[in-house]
Structure formats: C-alpha cells, structure tokens
Amino acid sequence: MERLLVLLVVVLAVRCCYSADGTDSMAFEAGTSNRGVNGAAATGVHKGNTTKRRYFIYDVYIGEGFNLRRDVYMRAAQLVKELVKIDPSWIMVLPPYRHLYHWKSGFEQQRVPWRQFFDLEALSEYIPVMEFEDYLKERGDNSIDQVYHLQGYKGGWTSGEWVEKIDAAKCLTEQESSLRSFEKRDGRWYSPFFGYYDDVYAKKFKCVSVQGTSLILKDFIRKTKHESILVDRFEKVLHPTFGDREYWLARKSMGYAKHLKKEAEDFMDKNLPTRSLVSKLKGRPYLAVHLRRGDFLRAYWGKVGVPKTLESAAEQIKDAMKQQKLEVVYISTDSSQDEVKTLRKLLPTMVRYEPTEAKLHAFGDGGVSIIDQWISANAQYFIGTNPSTFTFRINEDRELMHFPAETTFNGLCLEGYKNRNDKDKCSHPTAWKLSL
C-alpha cells in the first residue's frame, strides 16, 4: 500500500502541472490528408497480428498539456502491452492532437498525427501502434464501437485506505464537466474526438468509476467483445510502476521524429559550441535552462524553486555558468517577447531557438517544444523549473543518454537562496534513475 501511495502522490504532483510548448504548411494538413511533414505518404506501424484487429484508443482531458499527455501515453502503452500478451490482435491507435491550450502561435492545429512529433518505428518496438487516420481507413467507416468514460467514485477517496477498484457506474454529471462534450443524436454518440467532431461517432457510451493504476483496466477490457474501444479521461488512472525497467522501456520507445531531431542538431551545429575532442565531460559545452513563466508563474508565485523576477533568474544562471565554466546559455522559455528582450540584456550570450514562420507551421508548437527539449537535453549542464513536466521530459532524455545525475536534476531557486542546496529556497526534480 505504501508503494501505491507514493505513486499516487507523484502522479498527482505531475498531474497538476501544465507545460508550455510550440518546410511548409503541409504538416498540419496531414491530419486531414494522407501526407506527412515531408510530403511522404502517411503510414501506421502495424506489427503483430495483421489478419484481425482489436483497436485500443484513449483520450485525455482537453486542458492537459503536451508533456503531461506524453506521460499518460506511457500508462496506456503498459496496459496495451499486457492486453497483447492475452490477445495479440490488440493494437494501440494513437490519438491525434487537438489544438492545446498552450499552443499559442495563432494558427489552428487540429487532427495532428503522432508522426509529426514521434518516431512510429521506435514506438512500435514496445507495442503495436497505428495512426488514427489509418484506423478509420482500415475500419472502412468513421465509428468507434464503445467509449468508456473514466471517472472517480462518488464521494471520492474518503476511507483513508487506498484500494484499487473499477465498476461500471452512473455518470457523475454534476462533477464531470467534460461529459458535456458528449452528445447523443440519432442513436450515435458525438464528441470533438481529436478535432474530428461530427466526422467520427461512437456506437455506445458508458461511464466507469475507477481508482487505481492503468492495469486495473486489463480484465475489464479483456471481457469486452467490441472490436474497437476508446477509453476517455485516461489521465484518471496512475502509472502501474514509476521509474522501474518497464517504465523506462515505454519511455525509451518515445523517440522523437527524425525531422525534429535533425532540425535540433542542425541548430546546435550552427549556433552552439561543439564539444572538444579532449573533453571528458558529457554533452556540448553550454548551459541549458528551462525557465517556466506564464500561467505557471501565476500558479506558483512565491513558491520554492520559482524565481519571481527575471533578474533573479539571470543571476542564478550567471552563477551556474561561472561554476560550470561555461560561456553560453541556451534558454527555453514561455516568456513574453518583452521578457525575452529583457533576458537578452541580462544574459548577453543567451541563445534561443526561434523558428521562422514557415518552420513554425511545419513543426507546430509541439514540434518546437521537442526541438527545445532536445537541444536542452544535449547540454553539458541543465537547470529546469520544478515541477514542470517540460523539465521532467528533459530529465528523462538526459537519463536515457546517461548524463550524470548532478548535471541533470537541477532546479531554479527562489530569491534569497544561499546556495543550490538551500531546501527552503530551491526545488530540484526527483532523480528517477534509469533502470534498463
């Protein structure tokens, strides 16, 4: 029980945090056509049983950020891996991205396929996957057999004892505002469905009360006879494990799309120092900092690890550059344009990735976010903003590349800190070490 309580606390901490994210305009037309970011034909990666399919789809609350959604994918992937062991016909249908709250570039981003951000071949090394548009083609219609809408139990968790449980239940409409997005018309259930709206419908809909990890759904789903199911509000269930070998196998499979990694590598080669051949230190010789502002600053104003002013953040960055003997700092931030101008004055050697309008439309806000993260992950020393999921994903990338923990799990500090070990002022991410 103690392990489950720890998992609950960790996931709830991640759950409350949103992340600020961001060659031609063909990329986002890919959601409605069969063309990819480079004009290549779209393809799902169909490994495993190809003569018979059972389709597993999931969705999360519309307000969840890009990096929290990546976390939820791992929970779903571990469930699908267990389903495939029981019945090899199961395949994960990757849920396209709707326009997210933190994507603020001013153009609509709907029905965005996963190949825009991730390497489908890498994903398929863990579980069989396919794109949603390929699912629709393979099915031959625009339907989903069954939607299971996850919810908590009426009255919540009140006993003081953690017990995993799951039950088909009456919909808690007074608590679940997201239920309003489902509408029954002419015997069919309609919802925004990843930006497809009336172009996709569900045949059946049922609410399910759940308390537990994603694996509690295994037997529930195993008993269903439906060919295709969608589990809505999947963020309601927790990780089966956190930080163990299975967690890292799922995380490792989430390799970034090749065109995004190439863009990041080209940018580093052109704009950032190259590692000396004689250096024994891992990474390129620059400091990388994720400076979270925006809504996060409002939510965590005055909290440990969140500097109130740009001046305070800049002083910390200068101190770190001096201590690490680095001359250049790469900044990823959701700061306003005026704040970025201020940062440039405070940090003369500051470097940022600022895509052209054409590249922004090609990669989208999510793609720009990944480029930012990959550049940060390759730095000799990294400082993030705890507890931002944007920072957490960089921590994980660095762990997968075997960077030393002392150069990876570092956070910013509140004004007046004595040193970076000042627990009253500084907040560092938990060091979830690689277990592979």
Secondary structure, 3 states (H helix, E strand, C coil): CHHHHHHHHHHHHHHCCCCCCCCCCHHHHCCCCCECCCCCECCCCCCCCCCCCEEEEECCCCCCCHHHHHHHHHHHHHHHHHHHHHCCCEEEEECCECCCCCCCCCCCCCCECHHHCECHHHHHCCCCEEEHHHHHHHHCCCEEEEEEEEECCCCCCCCCCCCCEEEECCCCCCCCHHHHHCEEECCEEECCHHHCHHHCEEEEEEEEEEECEHHHHHHHHHCCCCCEEEEECHHHCECCCCCCHHHHHHHHCCCECHHHHHHHHHHHHHHCCCCCCCCCCCCEEEEEEEECCHHHHHHCCCCCCCCCCHHHHHHHHHHHHHHHCCCCEEEEECCCHHHHHHHHHHCCCEECCCCCHHHHHHHHHHHHHHHHHHHHHCEEEEEECCCCHHHHHHHHHHHHCCCCHHHCCCECECCCCCCCCCCCCECCCCCCCCCC
